[in-house]
C-alpha cells in the first residue's frame, strides 16, 4: 500500500469511526487496530464507497458494527471500572456471508 492509499484509508477509518460515535461507540483506535491486523479489511474499506457501508447497533449484546461487502463486522464492547477508573474493551467479530 502506497502513501496515498494509507492516507485515504486513514480518512475512511476516521469517517467510519465518526458514524459509530454517532451510534454511541467511540472505537476509532479499535478500527485502526483492525485494519492493521487485517489488511484484507483495509483493502475492502479502500475499495468500497462509504455510502455503501451500513451500520447497526446490537443493543442486547452491547455492540456496534457494519456491513462491508460480504463481511459483517461487529465490535462487542464490555464496559467496566477498576482502580484507574472506567474502561472499555472491544472485541471484533467478523462473519463472512
Order of alpha helices (4+ residues) and beta strands (2+ residues): alpha-alpha-alpha-beta-beta-beta-beta
